[in-house]
Amino acid sequence: MHALDAAAGPARCAGIPWGPGRDQSVLGALALSANGRELGVGATGGHASFTVDTKTYRVTAVRGGMRHEFPWWALLAPGALAVALVTAALRRLGRRALRPLATTAPK
């Protein structure tokens, strides 16, 4: 990756360690952090493979980069809700079952 400082003039190079046989098309996916301090390289699906410090040009591999994590919370949240609803329903039914029946005394 090459960076040119148009104001000061120097050009810098940051080497991205990309193995042979890997799809290089994602290297064009770049994302600049909100503060402008880091540039995410290979930023697809919200995950970058590498970050480049925009001041020092240091390249850092992102742990888990290029891996699309499965959103487990999407499965767990509805299951937890279902358990809570069933538990509440069973408690309500249990309270009704424990109430004494209204009986009339024989005369």
Biopython code that builds the backbone (N, CA, C, O; Angstrom):
import numpy as np
from Bio.PDB.StructureBuilder import StructureBuilder

atoms = [
    (1, "MET", "N", (0.854, -1.148, 0.000)),
    (1, "MET", "CA", (0.000, 0.000, 0.000)),
    (1, "MET", "C", (0.905, 1.216, 0.000)),
    (1, "MET", "O", (1.867, 1.287, 0.764)),
    (2, "HIS", "N", (0.595, 2.161, -0.851)),
    (2, "HIS", "CA", (1.412, 3.370, -0.960)),
    (2, "HIS", "C", (0.616, 4.580, -0.512)),
    (2, "HIS", "O", (-0.561, 4.715, -0.849)),
    (3, "ALA", "N", (1.250, 5.454, 0.243)),
    (3, "ALA", "CA", (0.617, 6.673, 0.723)),
    (3, "ALA", "C", (1.485, 7.858, 0.336)),
    (3, "ALA", "O", (2.702, 7.839, 0.517)),
    (4, "LEU", "N", (0.852, 8.876, -0.192)),
    (4, "LEU", "CA", (1.575, 10.084, -0.597)),
    (4, "LEU", "C", (1.035, 11.249, 0.205)),
    (4, "LEU", "O", (-0.164, 11.527, 0.183)),
    (5, "ASP", "N", (1.915, 11.922, 0.908)),
    (5, "ASP", "CA", (1.537, 13.117, 1.649)),
    (5, "ASP", "C", (1.675, 14.285, 0.680)),
    (5, "ASP", "O", (2.778, 14.777, 0.441)),
    (6, "ALA", "N", (0.554, 14.723, 0.127)),
    (6, "ALA", "CA", (0.578, 15.768, -0.896)),
    (6, "ALA", "C", (1.029, 17.108, -0.332)),
    (6, "ALA", "O", (1.571, 17.928, -1.073)),
    (7, "ALA", "N", (0.820, 17.352, 0.960)),
    (7, "ALA", "CA", (1.219, 18.625, 1.551)),
    (7, "ALA", "C", (2.719, 18.662, 1.828)),
    (7, "ALA", "O", (3.389, 19.635, 1.483)),
    (8, "ALA", "N", (3.252, 17.602, 2.454)),
    (8, "ALA", "CA", (4.670, 17.586, 2.825)),
    (8, "ALA", "C", (5.538, 16.962, 1.745)),
    (8, "ALA", "O", (6.731, 17.255, 1.668)),
    (9, "GLY", "N", (4.963, 16.111, 0.913)),
    (9, "GLY", "CA", (5.697, 15.564, -0.207)),
    (9, "GLY", "C", (6.202, 14.143, -0.130)),
    (9, "GLY", "O", (6.330, 13.513, -1.180)),
    (10, "PRO", "N", (6.505, 13.579, 1.052)),
    (10, "PRO", "CA", (7.093, 12.230, 1.031)),
    (10, "PRO", "C", (6.050, 11.142, 0.747)),
    (10, "PRO", "O", (4.879, 11.252, 1.111)),
    (11, "ALA", "N", (6.521, 10.109, 0.093)),
    (11, "ALA", "CA", (5.687, 8.934, -0.152)),
    (11, "ALA", "C", (6.129, 7.844, 0.806)),
    (11, "ALA", "O", (7.319, 7.697, 1.083)),
    (12, "ARG", "N", (5.170, 7.080, 1.313)),
    (12, "ARG", "CA", (5.474, 5.992, 2.240)),
    (12, "ARG", "C", (4.864, 4.716, 1.705)),
    (12, "ARG", "O", (3.892, 4.747, 0.950)),
    (13, "CYS", "N", (5.436, 3.601, 2.097)),
    (13, "CYS", "CA", (4.931, 2.297, 1.684)),
    (13, "CYS", "C", (4.670, 1.454, 2.924)),
    (13, "CYS", "O", (5.494, 1.392, 3.837)),
    (14, "ALA", "N", (3.508, 0.808, 2.939)),
    (14, "ALA", "CA", (3.169, -0.097, 4.039)),
    (14, "ALA", "C", (2.908, -1.461, 3.422)),
    (14, "ALA", "O", (2.011, -1.606, 2.591)),
    (15, "GLY", "N", (3.683, -2.461, 3.821)),
    (15, "GLY", "CA", (3.541, -3.799, 3.262)),
    (15, "GLY", "C", (2.425, -4.573, 3.948)),
    (15, "GLY", "O", (2.439, -4.744, 5.167)),
    (16, "ILE", "N", (1.464, -5.038, 3.169)),
    (16, "ILE", "CA", (0.363, -5.842, 3.696)),
    (16, "ILE", "C", (0.716, -7.303, 3.445)),
    (16, "ILE", "O", (0.840, -7.704, 2.288)),
    (17, "PRO", "N", (0.880, -8.109, 4.485)),
    (17, "PRO", "CA", (1.262, -9.515, 4.306)),
    (17, "PRO", "C", (0.073, -10.355, 3.819)),
    (17, "PRO", "O", (-0.663, -10.929, 4.621)),
    (18, "TRP", "N", (-0.095, -10.415, 2.534)),
    (18, "TRP", "CA", (-1.214, -11.134, 1.925)),
    (18, "TRP", "C", (-0.674, -12.359, 1.226)),
    (18, "TRP", "O", (0.095, -12.248, 0.271)),
    (19, "GLY", "N", (-1.068, -13.517, 1.691)),
    (19, "GLY", "CA", (-0.529, -14.769, 1.170)),
    (19, "GLY", "C", (-0.932, -15.059, -0.265)),
    (19, "GLY", "O", (-1.939, -14.540, -0.747)),
    (20, "PRO", "N", (-0.150, -15.887, -0.952)),
    (20, "PRO", "CA", (-0.490, -16.250, -2.329)),
    (20, "PRO", "C", (-1.765, -17.085, -2.379)),
    (20, "PRO", "O", (-2.031, -17.893, -1.490)),
    (21, "GLY", "N", (-2.531, -16.878, -3.414)),
    (21, "GLY", "CA", (-3.755, -17.641, -3.588)),
    (21, "GLY", "C", (-4.962, -17.038, -2.885)),
    (21, "GLY", "O", (-6.087, -17.487, -3.103)),
    (22, "ARG", "N", (-4.750, -16.036, -2.051)),
    (22, "ARG", "CA", (-5.877, -15.380, -1.383)),
    (22, "ARG", "C", (-6.476, -14.338, -2.310)),
    (22, "ARG", "O", (-5.771, -13.706, -3.097)),
    (23, "ASP", "N", (-7.776, -14.170, -2.205)),
    (23, "ASP", "CA", (-8.502, -13.214, -3.035)),
    (23, "ASP", "C", (-8.058, -11.789, -2.696)),
    (23, "ASP", "O", (-8.263, -11.318, -1.577)),
    (24, "GLN", "N", (-7.456, -11.117, -3.660)),
    (24, "GLN", "CA", (-6.946, -9.775, -3.417)),
    (24, "GLN", "C", (-7.984, -8.683, -3.654)),
    (24, "GLN", "O", (-7.714, -7.508, -3.402)),
    (25, "SER", "N", (-9.156, -9.052, -4.131)),
    (25, "SER", "CA", (-10.160, -8.028, -4.414)),
    (25, "SER", "C", (-10.617, -7.319, -3.140)),
    (25, "SER", "O", (-11.024, -6.159, -3.201)),
    (26, "VAL", "N", (-10.558, -7.990, -1.987)),
    (26, "VAL", "CA", (-10.987, -7.351, -0.743)),
    (26, "VAL", "C", (-9.997, -6.291, -0.267)),
    (26, "VAL", "O", (-10.334, -5.471, 0.587)),
    (27, "LEU", "N", (-8.787, -6.300, -0.806)),
    (27, "LEU", "CA", (-7.809, -5.296, -0.395)),
    (27, "LEU", "C", (-8.232, -3.893, -0.814)),
    (27, "LEU", "O", (-7.741, -2.905, -0.269)),
    (28, "GLY", "N", (-9.136, -3.804, -1.775)),
    (28, "GLY", "CA", (-9.658, -2.502, -2.184)),
    (28, "GLY", "C", (-10.703, -1.972, -1.235)),
    (28, "GLY", "O", (-11.097, -0.810, -1.334)),
    (29, "ALA", "N", (-11.164, -2.810, -0.308)),
    (29, "ALA", "CA", (-12.159, -2.388, 0.670)),
    (29, "ALA", "C", (-11.433, -1.720, 1.832)),
    (29, "ALA", "O", (-10.794, -2.389, 2.644)),
    (30, "LEU", "N", (-11.536, -0.411, 1.903)),
    (30, "LEU", "CA", (-10.840, 0.359, 2.928)),
    (30, "LEU", "C", (-11.852, 1.090, 3.795)),
    (30, "LEU", "O", (-12.908, 1.500, 3.315)),
    (31, "ALA", "N", (-11.531, 1.250, 5.059)),
    (31, "ALA", "CA", (-12.398, 1.982, 5.978)),
    (31, "ALA", "C", (-11.532, 2.807, 6.920)),
    (31, "ALA", "O", (-10.691, 2.267, 7.639)),
    (32, "LEU", "N", (-11.742, 4.115, 6.910)),
    (32, "LEU", "CA", (-11.002, 5.013, 7.789)),
    (32, "LEU", "C", (-11.751, 5.146, 9.100)),
    (32, "LEU", "O", (-12.968, 5.328, 9.112)),
    (33, "SER", "N", (-11.015, 5.056, 10.218)),
    (33, "SER", "CA", (-11.656, 5.181, 11.532)),
    (33, "SER", "C", (-12.203, 6.595, 11.695)),
    (33, "SER", "O", (-11.804, 7.513, 10.978)),
    (34, "ALA", "N", (-13.112, 6.758, 12.639)),
    (34, "ALA", "CA", (-13.765, 8.053, 12.852)),
    (34, "ALA", "C", (-12.758, 9.151, 13.205)),
    (34, "ALA", "O", (-12.944, 10.306, 12.824)),
    (35, "ASN", "N", (-11.699, 8.798, 13.927)),
    (35, "ASN", "CA", (-10.705, 9.806, 14.300)),
    (35, "ASN", "C", (-9.587, 9.941, 13.265)),
    (35, "ASN", "O", (-8.686, 10.764, 13.430)),
    (36, "GLY", "N", (-9.640, 9.138, 12.201)),
    (36, "GLY", "CA", (-8.645, 9.231, 11.145)),
    (36, "GLY", "C", (-7.304, 8.626, 11.493)),
    (36, "GLY", "O", (-6.343, 8.771, 10.736)),
    (37, "ARG", "N", (-7.222, 7.950, 12.624)),
    (37, "ARG", "CA", (-5.939, 7.410, 13.086)),
    (37, "ARG", "C", (-5.609, 6.054, 12.487)),
    (37, "ARG", "O", (-4.435, 5.699, 12.378)),
    (38, "GLU", "N", (-6.642, 5.272, 12.088)),
    (38, "GLU", "CA", (-6.406, 3.940, 11.521)),
    (38, "GLU", "C", (-7.167, 3.766, 10.219)),
    (38, "GLU", "O", (-8.268, 4.284, 10.036)),
    (39, "LEU", "N", (-6.545, 3.023, 9.330)),
    (39, "LEU", "CA", (-7.181, 2.656, 8.074)),
    (39, "LEU", "C", (-7.357, 1.144, 8.080)),
    (39, "LEU", "O", (-6.383, 0.397, 8.172)),
    (40, "GLY", "N", (-8.606, 0.698, 7.981)),
    (40, "GLY", "CA", (-8.885, -0.732, 7.926)),
    (40, "GLY", "C", (-8.735, -1.220, 6.492)),
    (40, "GLY", "O", (-9.308, -0.640, 5.570)),
    (41, "VAL", "N", (-7.973, -2.272, 6.309)),
    (41, "VAL", "CA", (-7.736, -2.844, 4.977)),
    (41, "VAL", "C", (-8.429, -4.195, 4.894)),
    (41, "VAL", "O", (-8.344, -5.010, 5.813)),
    (42, "GLY", "N", (-9.116, -4.420, 3.781)),
    (42, "GLY", "CA", (-9.871, -5.658, 3.633)),
    (42, "GLY", "C", (-11.111, -5.611, 4.509)),
    (42, "GLY", "O", (-11.545, -6.632, 5.042)),
    (43, "ALA", "N", (-11.681, -4.414, 4.655)),
    (43, "ALA", "CA", (-12.822, -4.194, 5.549)),
    (43, "ALA", "C", (-14.118, -4.603, 4.869)),
    (43, "ALA", "O", (-14.772, -3.785, 4.222)),
    (44, "THR", "N", (-14.485, -5.857, 5.014)),
    (44, "THR", "CA", (-15.743, -6.343, 4.462)),
    (44, "THR", "C", (-16.618, -6.827, 5.593)),
    (44, "THR", "O", (-16.134, -7.485, 6.514)),
    (45, "GLY", "N", (-17.882, -6.516, 5.540)),
    (45, "GLY", "CA", (-18.807, -6.955, 6.584)),
    (45, "GLY", "C", (-18.486, -6.378, 7.947)),
    (45, "GLY", "O", (-18.826, -6.981, 8.965)),
    (46, "GLY", "N", (-17.835, -5.216, 7.989)),
    (46, "GLY", "CA", (-17.526, -4.595, 9.264)),
    (46, "GLY", "C", (-16.260, -5.105, 9.925)),
    (46, "GLY", "O", (-15.906, -4.643, 11.010)),
    (47, "HIS", "N", (-15.569, -6.050, 9.296)),
    (47, "HIS", "CA", (-14.334, -6.604, 9.861)),
    (47, "HIS", "C", (-13.180, -6.323, 8.904)),
    (47, "HIS", "O", (-13.295, -6.545, 7.699)),
    (48, "ALA", "N", (-12.082, -5.838, 9.444)),
    (48, "ALA", "CA", (-10.892, -5.594, 8.638)),
    (48, "ALA", "C", (-9.877, -6.710, 8.870)),
    (48, "ALA", "O", (-9.817, -7.286, 9.957)),
    (49, "SER", "N", (-9.082, -7.011, 7.845)),
    (49, "SER", "CA", (-8.021, -7.994, 7.998)),
    (49, "SER", "C", (-6.787, -7.377, 8.650)),
    (49, "SER", "O", (-6.091, -8.020, 9.436)),
    (50, "PHE", "N", (-6.536, -6.124, 8.307)),
    (50, "PHE", "CA", (-5.376, -5.405, 8.817)),
    (50, "PHE", "C", (-5.764, -3.969, 9.096)),
    (50, "PHE", "O", (-6.687, -3.429, 8.486)),
    (51, "THR", "N", (-5.048, -3.357, 10.023)),
    (51, "THR", "CA", (-5.183, -1.916, 10.216)),
    (51, "THR", "C", (-3.825, -1.289, 9.967)),
    (51, "THR", "O", (-2.785, -1.880, 10.257)),
    (52, "VAL", "N", (-3.854, -0.076, 9.423)),
    (52, "VAL", "CA", (-2.634, 0.681, 9.178)),
    (52, "VAL", "C", (-2.749, 1.977, 9.966)),
    (52, "VAL", "O", (-3.696, 2.743, 9.789)),
    (53, "ASP", "N", (-1.766, 2.215, 10.843)),
    (53, "ASP", "CA", (-1.725, 3.464, 11.591)),
    (53, "ASP", "C", (-1.389, 4.573, 10.601)),
    (53, "ASP", "O", (-0.374, 4.493, 9.910)),
    (54, "THR", "N", (-2.223, 5.601, 10.523)),
    (54, "THR", "CA", (-2.029, 6.649, 9.516)),
    (54, "THR", "C", (-0.877, 7.597, 9.835)),
    (54, "THR", "O", (-0.473, 8.384, 8.979)),
    (55, "LYS", "N", (-0.340, 7.532, 11.057)),
    (55, "LYS", "CA", (0.807, 8.386, 11.414)),
    (55, "LYS", "C", (2.125, 7.646, 11.251)),
    (55, "LYS", "O", (3.094, 8.199, 10.731)),
    (56, "THR", "N", (2.159, 6.377, 11.701)),
    (56, "THR", "CA", (3.411, 5.620, 11.681)),
    (56, "THR", "C", (3.489, 4.624, 10.527)),
    (56, "THR", "O", (4.565, 4.102, 10.234)),
    (57, "TYR", "N", (2.369, 4.358, 9.875)),
    (57, "TYR", "CA", (2.248, 3.372, 8.790)),
    (57, "TYR", "C", (2.519, 1.955, 9.260)),
    (57, "TYR", "O", (2.859, 1.081, 8.462)),
    (58, "ARG", "N", (2.367, 1.734, 10.547)),
    (58, "ARG", "CA", (2.533, 0.385, 11.095)),
    (58, "ARG", "C", (1.311, -0.457, 10.731)),
    (58, "ARG", "O", (0.171, -0.022, 10.899)),
    (59, "VAL", "N", (1.564, -1.664, 10.231)),
    (59, "VAL", "CA", (0.500, -2.586, 9.832)),
    (59, "VAL", "C", (0.304, -3.601, 10.952)),
    (59, "VAL", "O", (1.263, -4.197, 11.444)),
    (60, "THR", "N", (-0.951, -3.788, 11.346)),
    (60, "THR", "CA", (-1.287, -4.738, 12.398)),
    (60, "THR", "C", (-2.363, -5.677, 11.884)),
    (60, "THR", "O", (-3.382, -5.239, 11.350)),
    (61, "ALA", "N", (-2.126, -6.977, 12.049)),
    (61, "ALA", "CA", (-3.142, -7.964, 11.675)),
    (61, "ALA", "C", (-4.250, -7.928, 12.716)),
    (61, "ALA", "O", (-3.993, -7.905, 13.919)),
    (62, "VAL", "N", (-5.473, -7.924, 12.237)),
    (62, "VAL", "CA", (-6.623, -7.907, 13.136)),
    (62, "VAL", "C", (-6.984, -9.345, 13.463)),
    (62, "VAL", "O", (-7.181, -10.169, 12.570)),
    (63, "ARG", "N", (-7.068, -9.634, 14.743)),
    (63, "ARG", "CA", (-7.422, -10.989, 15.174)),
    (63, "ARG", "C", (-8.840, -11.293, 14.701)),
    (63, "ARG", "O", (-9.775, -10.543, 14.982)),
    (64, "GLY", "N", (-8.985, -12.388, 13.990)),
    (64, "GLY", "CA", (-10.298, -12.763, 13.480)),
    (64, "GLY", "C", (-10.694, -12.011, 12.229)),
    (64, "GLY", "O", (-11.847, -12.086, 11.805)),
    (65, "GLY", "N", (-9.768, -11.289, 11.630)),
    (65, "GLY", "CA", (-10.082, -10.539, 10.421)),
    (65, "GLY", "C", (-10.539, -11.447, 9.300)),
    (65, "GLY", "O", (-10.094, -12.590, 9.198)),
    (66, "MET", "N", (-11.415, -10.951, 8.472)),
    (66, "MET", "CA", (-11.959, -11.656, 7.317)),
    (66, "MET", "C", (-12.823, -12.831, 7.731)),
    (66, "MET", "O", (-13.206, -13.645, 6.890)),
    (67, "ARG", "N", (-13.128, -12.929, 8.984)),
    (67, "ARG", "CA", (-13.969, -14.010, 9.459)),
    (67, "ARG", "C", (-15.306, -13.405, 9.829)),
    (67, "ARG", "O", (-15.373, -12.437, 10.587)),
    (68, "HIS", "N", (-16.345, -13.964, 9.304)),
    (68, "HIS", "CA", (-17.663, -13.455, 9.600)),
    (68, "HIS", "C", (-18.232, -14.277, 10.745)),
    (68, "HIS", "O", (-18.593, -15.441, 10.572)),
    (69, "GLU", "N", (-18.306, -13.667, 11.896)),
    (69, "GLU", "CA", (-18.804, -14.338, 13.084)),
    (69, "GLU", "C", (-20.305, -14.560, 12.961)),
    (69, "GLU", "O", (-21.034, -13.690, 12.484)),
    (70, "PHE", "N", (-20.757, -15.722, 13.393)),
    (70, "PHE", "CA", (-22.188, -15.996, 13.393)),
    (70, "PHE", "C", (-22.810, -15.262, 14.574)),
    (70, "PHE", "O", (-22.287, -15.349, 15.685)),
    (71, "PRO", "N", (-23.905, -14.546, 14.370)),
    (71, "PRO", "CA", (-24.530, -13.799, 15.473)),
    (71, "PRO", "C", (-25.315, -14.721, 16.396)),
    (71, "PRO", "O", (-26.533, -14.851, 16.272)),
    (72, "TRP", "N", (-24.595, -15.367, 17.335)),
    (72, "TRP", "CA", (-25.232, -16.318, 18.241)),
    (72, "TRP", "C", (-26.323, -15.678, 19.074)),
    (72, "TRP", "O", (-27.294, -16.336, 19.446)),
    (73, "TRP", "N", (-26.166, -14.399, 19.366)),
    (73, "TRP", "CA", (-27.173, -13.724, 20.174)),
    (73, "TRP", "C", (-28.535, -13.774, 19.483)),
    (73, "TRP", "O", (-29.569, -13.761, 20.151)),
    (74, "ALA", "N", (-28.543, -13.832, 18.143)),
    (74, "ALA", "CA", (-29.810, -13.874, 17.409)),
    (74, "ALA", "C", (-30.559, -15.178, 17.689)),
    (74, "ALA", "O", (-31.787, -15.212, 17.609)),
    (75, "LEU", "N", (-29.843, -16.235, 18.012)),
    (75, "LEU", "CA", (-30.486, -17.501, 18.375)),
    (75, "LEU", "C", (-30.786, -17.576, 19.864)),
    (75, "LEU", "O", (-31.812, -18.128, 20.262)),
    (76, "LEU", "N", (-29.915, -17.036, 20.679)),
    (76, "LEU", "CA", (-30.069, -17.146, 22.127)),
    (76, "LEU", "C", (-31.164, -16.240, 22.676)),
    (76, "LEU", "O", (-31.886, -16.637, 23.590)),
    (77, "ALA", "N", (-31.299, -15.047, 22.144)),
    (77, "ALA", "CA", (-32.289, -14.105, 22.675)),
    (77, "ALA", "C", (-33.716, -14.635, 22.548)),
    (77, "ALA", "O", (-34.447, -14.609, 23.538)),
    (78, "PRO", "N", (-34.150, -15.116, 21.379)),
    (78, "PRO", "CA", (-35.517, -15.651, 21.298)),
    (78, "PRO", "C", (-35.710, -16.883, 22.184)),
    (78, "PRO", "O", (-36.786, -17.070, 22.752)),
    (79, "GLY", "N", (-34.684, -17.721, 22.307)),
    (79, "GLY", "CA", (-34.780, -18.900, 23.172)),
    (79, "GLY", "C", (-34.947, -18.508, 24.630)),
    (79, "GLY", "O", (-35.748, -19.108, 25.348)),
    (80, "ALA", "N", (-34.198, -17.504, 25.075)),
    (80, "ALA", "CA", (-34.310, -17.027, 26.458)),
    (80, "ALA", "C", (-35.691, -16.426, 26.702)),
    (80, "ALA", "O", (-36.281, -16.615, 27.766)),
    (81, "LEU", "N", (-36.195, -15.707, 25.718)),
    (81, "LEU", "CA", (-37.534, -15.137, 25.839)),
    (81, "LEU", "C", (-38.588, -16.240, 25.943)),
    (81, "LEU", "O", (-39.511, -16.147, 26.753)),
    (82, "ALA", "N", (-38.451, -17.271, 25.134)),
    (82, "ALA", "CA", (-39.402, -18.392, 25.171)),
    (82, "ALA", "C", (-39.372, -19.088, 26.528)),
    (82, "ALA", "O", (-40.424, -19.422, 27.073)),
    (83, "VAL", "N", (-38.181, -19.310, 27.079)),
    (83, "VAL", "CA", (-38.060, -19.944, 28.400)),
    (83, "VAL", "C", (-38.721, -19.070, 29.464)),
    (83, "VAL", "O", (-39.415, -19.582, 30.343)),
    (84, "ALA", "N", (-38.510, -17.757, 29.390)),
    (84, "ALA", "CA", (-39.104, -16.850, 30.368)),
    (84, "ALA", "C", (-40.632, -16.873, 30.277)),
    (84, "ALA", "O", (-41.314, -16.873, 31.301)),
    (85, "LEU", "N", (-41.167, -16.892, 29.058)),
    (85, "LEU", "CA", (-42.622, -16.921, 28.886)),
    (85, "LEU", "C", (-43.226, -18.227, 29.382)),
    (85, "LEU", "O", (-44.272, -18.215, 30.032)),
    (86, "VAL", "N", (-42.586, -19.348, 29.087)),
    (86, "VAL", "CA", (-43.084, -20.647, 29.541)),
    (86, "VAL", "C", (-43.025, -20.731, 31.063)),
    (86, "VAL", "O", (-43.959, -21.224, 31.695)),
    (87, "THR", "N", (-41.942, -20.256, 31.647)),
    (87, "THR", "CA", (-41.807, -20.266, 33.107)),
    (87, "THR", "C", (-42.903, -19.424, 33.759)),
    (87, "THR", "O", (-43.511, -19.847, 34.743)),
    (88, "ALA", "N", (-43.153, -18.240, 33.215)),
    (88, "ALA", "CA", (-44.201, -17.378, 33.766)),
    (88, "ALA", "C", (-45.569, -18.035, 33.631)),
    (88, "ALA", "O", (-46.383, -17.962, 34.552)),
    (89, "ALA", "N", (-45.831, -18.676, 32.494)),
    (89, "ALA", "CA", (-47.119, -19.340, 32.284)),
    (89, "ALA", "C", (-47.297, -20.502, 33.253)),
    (89, "ALA", "O", (-48.384, -20.692, 33.799)),
    (90, "LEU", "N", (-46.241, -21.279, 33.471)),
    (90, "LEU", "CA", (-46.334, -22.417, 34.396)),
    (90, "LEU", "C", (-46.550, -21.950, 35.834)),
    (90, "LEU", "O", (-47.297, -22.577, 36.585)),
    (91, "ARG", "N", (-45.911, -20.872, 36.212)),
    (91, "ARG", "CA", (-46.099, -20.345, 37.566)),
    (91, "ARG", "C", (-47.535, -19.870, 37.756)),
    (91, "ARG", "O", (-48.149, -20.092, 38.800)),
    (92, "ARG", "N", (-48.044, -19.220, 36.740)),
    (92, "ARG", "CA", (-49.418, -18.724, 36.825)),
    (92, "ARG", "C", (-50.412, -19.888, 36.932)),
    (92, "ARG", "O", (-51.350, -19.847, 37.727)),
    (93, "LEU", "N", (-50.189, -20.918, 36.121)),
    (93, "LEU", "CA", (-51.055, -22.095, 36.179)),
    (93, "LEU", "C", (-50.918, -22.805, 37.519)),
    (93, "LEU", "O", (-51.905, -23.302, 38.061)),
    (94, "GLY", "N", (-49.727, -22.854, 38.048)),
    (94, "GLY", "CA", (-49.478, -23.512, 39.329)),
    (94, "GLY", "C", (-50.201, -22.821, 40.467)),
    (94, "GLY", "O", (-50.723, -23.486, 41.362)),
    (95, "ARG", "N", (-50.239, -21.509, 40.447)),
    (95, "ARG", "CA", (-50.943, -20.760, 41.484)),
    (95, "ARG", "C", (-52.441, -21.049, 41.442)),
    (95, "ARG", "O", (-53.100, -21.172, 42.475)),
    (96, "ARG", "N", (-52.951, -21.151, 40.234)),
    (96, "ARG", "CA", (-54.385, -21.438, 40.096)),
    (96, "ARG", "C", (-54.698, -22.853, 40.595)),
    (96, "ARG", "O", (-55.748, -23.073, 41.199)),
    (97, "ALA", "N", (-53.829, -23.782, 40.357)),
    (97, "ALA", "CA", (-54.064, -25.173, 40.762)),
    (97, "ALA", "C", (-54.019, -25.329, 42.268)),
    (97, "ALA", "O", (-54.657, -26.229, 42.814)),
    (98, "LEU", "N", (-53.266, -24.458, 42.960)),
    (98, "LEU", "CA", (-53.131, -24.579, 44.404)),
    (98, "LEU", "C", (-54.267, -23.897, 45.177)),
    (98, "LEU", "O", (-54.406, -24.104, 46.382)),
    (99, "ARG", "N", (-55.059, -23.106, 44.504)),
    (99, "ARG", "CA", (-56.176, -22.453, 45.191)),
    (99, "ARG", "C", (-57.205, -23.477, 45.633)),
    (99, "ARG", "O", (-57.499, -24.422, 44.901)),
    (100, "PRO", "N", (-57.758, -23.293, 46.835)),
    (100, "PRO", "CA", (-58.791, -24.242, 47.268)),
    (100, "PRO", "C", (-60.061, -24.052, 46.447)),
    (100, "PRO", "O", (-60.440, -22.939, 46.083)),
    (101, "LEU", "N", (-60.686, -25.156, 46.179)),
    (101, "LEU", "CA", (-61.915, -25.112, 45.406)),
    (101, "LEU", "C", (-63.051, -24.642, 46.306)),
    (101, "LEU", "O", (-63.106, -24.973, 47.490)),
    (102, "ALA", "N", (-63.929, -23.886, 45.735)),
    (102, "ALA", "CA", (-65.093, -23.417, 46.478)),
    (102, "ALA", "C", (-66.109, -24.546, 46.525)),
    (102, "ALA", "O", (-66.670, -24.936, 45.501)),
    (103, "THR", "N", (-66.335, -25.057, 47.701)),
    (103, "THR", "CA", (-67.299, -26.158, 47.850)),
    (103, "THR", "C", (-68.419, -25.720, 48.776)),
    (103, "THR", "O", (-68.247, -24.849, 49.629)),
    (104, "THR", "N", (-69.503, -26.311, 48.594)),
    (104, "THR", "CA", (-70.618, -26.026, 49.498)),
    (104, "THR", "C", (-70.741, -27.179, 50.482)),
    (104, "THR", "O", (-70.632, -28.345, 50.102)),
    (105, "ALA", "N", (-70.962, -26.857, 51.709)),
    (105, "ALA", "CA", (-71.082, -27.882, 52.745)),
    (105, "ALA", "C", (-72.457, -28.547, 52.630)),
    (105, "ALA", "O", (-73.455, -27.868, 52.390)),
    (106, "PRO", "N", (-72.510, -29.869, 52.799)),
    (106, "PRO", "CA", (-73.810, -30.538, 52.734)),
    (106, "PRO", "C", (-74.708, -30.135, 53.909)),
    (106, "PRO", "O", (-74.233, -29.899, 55.021)),
    (107, "LYS", "N", (-75.980, -30.062, 53.643)),
    (107, "LYS", "CA", (-76.932, -29.674, 54.684)),
    (107, "LYS", "C", (-77.619, -30.838, 55.269)),
    (107, "LYS", "O", (-78.453, -30.679, 56.160)),
]
sb = StructureBuilder()
sb.init_structure("model")
sb.init_model(0)
sb.init_chain("A")
sb.init_seg("    ")
for serial, (resi, resn, name, xyz) in enumerate(atoms, 1):
    if name == "N":
        sb.init_residue(resn, " ", resi, " ")
    sb.init_atom(name, np.array(xyz, "f"), 0.0, 1.0, " ", f" {name:<3s}", serial, name[0])
structure = sb.get_structure()
